Amino acid sequence: MAKSLSVSTYVVEKLLKELGAKKVSARYVPHALTCAQKQSRNEICQEHLRSFTSTPDFLDRVIAIDESWLKSYDPQDKKSAKRWRVDGTKP
């Protein structure tokens, strides 16, 4: 924020504190699918199952890739893991 506003980080921190923001430790929030997303995934799976049972060479046309799980953010210490949050807002 400081860079985009062309001010010091001290000024940004002071303004955030005046707005009632606090620094809190970051935490993992699990991703939950909505009912519409679950329904969509179910329909796609049903379609693939129908294709598999009706087309003998269906699996020959499927391209599979390796699934690698990578962490998108891995803080070095607790201080760098903290984020600003205003009271009453969801983390």
N, C-alpha and C positions, 0 to 999 in steps of 0.2 A: 504494500500500500504506500509506503513511504516513497518508494522510487516513482510510482505512477503519479503521486501528488507533488513530487519534487520538494518534500519536506524530510526532516530527520525522523528516525525511528522513535526518538524520544517524544516528539510532538504527536505521532500517531498513537503511541502507548498512552500518553496523557489524555488524548481525546477519547480513546476507547474506555479508559477508566471513568471519565466524566459521563459517558453514556451508560455506565453500569456494567460494562463487560469485565469478565474475570478470565484469568488464564486457567484452564483446566487440562488435566491429562487426557490425551487422545485415547480412545478405546475402540475396540472392534464392534461394529454394529452388523449383525447378521442380515443378509439380504433375504427378504421374504417375498414370494411371488404373490401377485394379486390373483383373484379368482379368474379373471379374463386371461392372464398369462398361463395359468394352469390349464384352462380349457384349451387354449391355443396349442400348447405342447401336447396335450392329450390327442387332439385332432390330427396333428402332424404325425405322431407315433402310430395312430390307427391307420393313417394313409400309407405309411411305410410298411406296416404289417400286411395290409392288403396287397401292396406291390410285391412284397416278398413271397406271399402265398400264391399269387397269380402269375408271376414272371419267374421262370426257372433261373435266369441269369442275372437276377436283380443284384445279388451281392458282388457279381463281377464288375458291376458299374459303380460301385461305391468306393470312394477314395477316403481312406482313414489316415488321420495324422496323429502324431504323438501329442498328448495333452501334457503340457508342462505348467505346473503351478508356480507362479512367481509372485512374490509380495510386491505390492505397488508402493509401499512406503515402509521403511524399516529404520526408525530413528536410532541414532547412535546412543543417546542417553535420554533420561526422563525430561530434562529441560527442553530439548529440541522436540519432544513429543507433545508438548503443551500447545493448546490452541485457545484463541479468544472465544468467549461465549457470553452472550447477554442473558441475564436472568429471564426465565419464562420461555426461552427458545429451546427447541429440541437439539440435542447434540448431533 
